[in-house]
Amino acid sequence: MGIKEMTHLSRAGDFYGKRLAVAVEYIDKNLAEPLPLAVLSAKAAFSPNHFHKIFTQWMGETPQAYLRRCRLERAAALLHYGPGLTIKEIAPKCGFKSPDAFDRAFHAYFGMTPSEWRSGGYADWNKSPEQLSPASLGLSGDQVQIKVFQPCRAIYKRKIGLYADGEDALWSELSDLVASLSLRNEGCYGIGLDDPAVTPMNRCRFDACVQLSPLQTVPNTIPVRAIPGGYYAVLQYNGPAGKTGEHWTWLLQSWLPKSGFKISQNACFEHHPLGIPNAGMDVRSELCLPLVR
């Protein structure tokens, strides 16, 4: 299955896509919990057999494979960016019943133990072109602010693949949808759901989102997702849209280890306070890294 076919999940006119999106979001939020097929299929209002078939066709992997991969990739991110957590603490947070079971599953997927990954093995895992080394950006720690974001809901479009590819087209699709619904295009968020240093680039998920007001309703065919609130480290970005890779690398690899903060399990996002970013134009945005207080 190709990437274009996989992006059916985000198509506004597809009711199956809305139902699958509910199940996928439930998985993302509940990786620590037992998630049998019967529970996931019920979230999407399918029979287990039909859910397994439709999910596999649209996502390019079975529900079980998707769940296992997300758990292991979440664990890998916590091992890398959350050094305050022990392996024994990470295992149940990612749905593993014991450290031994976690160790076996991690080794089978990544080819190394969690301890080896944490001690530097992650650097050899996924040589993605999106793994950028921050150039001389002239950034310093005093440019990072700690802010509190309130939780909200948003309509969204999703793409799967290299973050740098297809983002302009995705925002354009979302802009057309916003216009058709007569929504304001303020409160826009670009959410990178995966770390390209861990997730294969053809599996990285990106959501382009426009915030809804608290009482706003939309047709039930349009996917709606929650954007978690909480504490975030915020770095201002001014420059071409879609060219924030080096700034993210600096924030994660240079600022975070020296900051004394720990990264939370929420997704990183880019906040566009001036509205939907336009292709080929400079943007003013906030790079938001979720933190544990």
C-alpha positions in Angstrom: 0.0 0.0 0.0 1.3 3.4 -1.0 1.4 6.6 1.1 -1.3 8.2 -0.9 -3.7 5.3 -0.2 -2.8 5.4 3.5 -3.8 9.1 3.8 -7.4 8.1 3.2 -7.7 8.2 7.0 -7.8 12.0 6.9 -10.3 12.5 4.1 -13.2 14.6 5.4 -15.9 13.0 3.2 -15.1 9.5 4.3 -17.1 8.3 7.3 -15.0 5.2 7.7 -12.0 7.5 8.1 -13.7 9.3 10.9 -14.4 6.1 12.7 -10.9 4.7 12.3 -9.5 8.1 13.5 -11.3 7.6 16.8 -9.7 4.2 17.2 -6.2 5.4 16.3 -6.4 8.4 18.7 -7.6 6.0 21.4 -4.5 3.8 20.8 -2.2 6.8 21.0 -3.7 8.0 24.3 -3.8 4.6 26.0 -0.6 2.7 25.1 -0.2 1.7 28.8 -3.6 -0.1 28.8 -4.5 -3.6 27.5 -6.0 -2.9 24.0 -7.5 -6.1 22.6 -9.0 -6.1 19.1 -12.5 -6.2 20.5 -12.0 -2.9 22.4 -10.5 -1.1 19.4 -13.1 -2.3 17.0 -15.8 -1.2 19.4 -14.3 2.3 19.4 -14.6 2.4 15.6 -18.1 0.8 15.6 -16.9 -2.2 13.5 -17.0 -5.9 14.1 -13.5 -7.2 15.1 -13.0 -8.9 11.7 -14.1 -6.0 9.7 -12.1 -3.5 11.8 -8.9 -5.7 11.3 -9.5 -5.7 7.5 -10.2 -2.0 7.1 -7.5 -0.9 9.5 -4.9 -3.0 7.7 -5.9 -1.7 4.3 -5.8 1.9 5.3 -2.9 2.0 7.6 -0.7 -0.5 5.8 -0.2 -2.6 8.9 -2.4 -4.7 11.2 -3.9 -3.1 14.4 -1.6 -5.4 16.5 1.5 -4.4 14.5 0.6 -0.7 14.8 0.0 -1.0 18.5 3.3 -2.8 19.1 5.3 -0.4 17.0 3.8 2.7 18.7 4.5 1.2 22.2 8.1 0.4 21.3 8.7 3.8 19.6 7.2 5.6 22.7 9.5 3.6 24.9 12.5 4.5 22.7 11.7 8.2 22.9 11.4 8.0 26.7 14.7 6.2 26.9 16.4 8.9 24.8 14.7 12.1 26.0 13.5 11.1 29.5 16.6 9.9 31.3 15.0 10.4 34.7 12.8 7.4 34.1 14.2 3.9 34.8 13.6 1.0 32.4 11.4 -0.6 35.1 9.2 2.6 35.1 9.1 2.9 31.3 7.9 -0.7 30.6 4.4 -0.3 32.1 4.0 3.2 30.7 4.3 1.6 27.3 2.0 -1.4 27.9 4.5 -4.1 28.9 3.6 -6.3 31.8 7.2 -6.8 33.0 10.7 -5.4 32.3 11.7 -8.8 30.9 8.9 -8.8 28.4 9.8 -5.2 27.5 13.5 -6.1 27.1 12.7 -9.0 24.7 10.3 -7.0 22.6 12.6 -4.0 22.4 15.6 -6.2 21.4 13.5 -8.0 18.7 12.5 -4.7 17.2 15.5 -2.5 17.5 18.3 -5.1 17.7 19.6 -3.9 21.0 18.5 -3.8 24.6 16.9 -0.7 26.2 20.1 -0.1 28.1 22.2 -0.2 24.9 19.7 2.2 23.2 19.9 4.6 26.1 23.7 4.6 26.2 23.9 5.8 22.6 22.7 3.0 20.4 19.8 5.2 19.2 22.3 7.1 17.0 22.8 4.1 14.7 19.1 3.0 14.4 17.4 5.2 11.8 19.6 7.3 9.5 16.6 9.4 8.3 17.3 12.5 6.1 15.2 14.4 8.7 17.8 13.8 11.4 19.4 17.2 11.1 22.4 18.5 12.9 21.7 22.0 14.1 23.8 24.5 12.3 25.1 27.7 13.8 21.6 29.0 14.5 22.7 31.5 17.1 20.2 30.2 19.6 20.5 30.4 23.4 18.6 29.0 26.3 17.1 32.4 27.2 15.2 32.3 23.9 13.1 29.4 25.3 10.0 30.3 27.3 7.9 28.0 29.5 4.2 28.5 28.7 0.9 26.9 29.7 -1.4 25.8 26.8 -5.0 25.1 27.5 -6.5 21.9 26.0 -8.6 22.3 22.9 -10.3 20.4 20.1 -9.4 20.8 16.4 -10.4 19.5 13.0 -7.4 18.0 11.2 -5.9 16.5 8.1 -3.3 13.8 8.4 -0.5 12.7 6.2 1.9 9.8 6.6 5.5 10.0 5.3 8.6 12.2 5.4 7.7 15.4 7.4 9.1 17.7 4.7 7.1 16.2 1.9 3.5 17.2 1.2 3.0 19.6 4.1 2.1 22.5 1.9 -0.6 20.5 0.1 -2.0 19.3 3.4 -2.4 22.8 4.7 -4.0 23.8 1.4 -6.6 21.0 1.8 -7.3 22.1 5.3 -7.6 25.7 4.3 -10.3 24.7 1.7 -12.1 22.7 4.5 -12.0 25.7 6.9 -13.5 28.0 4.2 -16.3 25.5 3.5 -17.2 25.4 7.2 -16.8 29.2 7.6 -14.3 28.7 10.5 -11.7 31.1 11.6 -8.3 29.9 10.6 -6.6 31.1 13.8 -5.3 28.7 16.4 -3.5 26.4 13.9 -1.3 23.6 15.0 1.1 21.3 13.1 1.6 18.2 15.1 4.4 15.8 14.5 3.4 12.5 16.1 6.6 10.6 15.6 10.3 11.1 16.1 12.1 10.6 12.8 15.1 9.4 14.7 13.0 6.4 15.8 10.1 6.0 13.4 10.9 5.0 9.7 10.3 8.1 7.6 7.5 6.4 5.6 5.6 5.9 8.8 5.9 9.4 10.4 2.5 11.0 11.0 1.7 14.7 10.8 -1.6 16.4 11.6 -2.4 19.8 10.3 -5.1 21.2 12.7 -7.4 24.2 13.1 -8.8 24.8 16.6 -12.5 24.7 17.2 -14.3 27.0 19.7 -15.6 25.1 22.8 -19.2 24.9 21.4 -18.3 24.5 17.7 -19.8 21.5 15.9 -18.8 20.1 12.6 -20.3 17.4 10.3 -19.7 13.9 11.8 -17.6 12.9 8.7 -14.8 15.3 9.7 -12.1 14.0 12.1 -11.8 15.9 15.3 -8.8 15.4 17.7 -7.8 16.7 21.1 -4.8 18.9 21.6 -3.5 18.3 25.1 -2.9 21.3 27.4 0.0 21.6 29.9 3.5 23.0 30.2 5.5 23.5 27.0 9.0 24.9 26.2 8.4 27.4 23.5 10.9 28.5 20.9 9.9 31.3 18.5 10.6 30.6 14.8 10.6 33.1 12.0 11.4 31.8 8.5 10.2 29.6 5.6 7.3 27.3 6.4 8.3 23.6 6.9 12.0 24.4 7.5 12.1 24.0 11.3 14.0 20.7 11.5 17.3 22.3 12.7 15.4 24.3 15.4 13.7 21.2 16.7 17.0 19.3 16.8 18.5 22.2 18.8 15.6 22.2 21.2 15.7 18.5 21.8 19.4 17.8 21.7 20.9 21.0 23.1 18.3 22.8 25.2 16.4 19.9 26.8 19.4 18.0 28.3 20.7 21.2 30.0 17.3 22.5 31.1 16.5 20.3 34.0 13.1 19.5 32.5 11.7 16.1 31.4 9.7 15.7 28.2 6.2 14.5 28.6 4.4 11.8 26.6 2.3 14.4 24.7 3.2 15.2 21.1 5.4 18.1 20.0 3.6 20.7 17.9 4.1 24.0 16.0 1.6 26.7 16.9 0.7 29.1 14.1 -1.0 32.0 15.8 -1.5 34.0 12.6 -3.4 31.3 10.8 -2.7 28.6 8.3 0.9 28.8 6.9 1.1 29.5 3.2 3.4 27.6 0.9 6.5 29.5 -0.1 6.0 32.3 2.5 7.8 33.0 5.7 5.9 32.2 8.9 6.0 33.2 12.5 5.4 30.2 14.7 6.1 28.7 18.1 7.8 25.3 18.4 6.3 23.7 21.5 8.0 20.9 23.4 5.7 19.2 26.0 7.2 19.1 29.5 6.5 17.3 32.8 6.4 20.0 35.5 
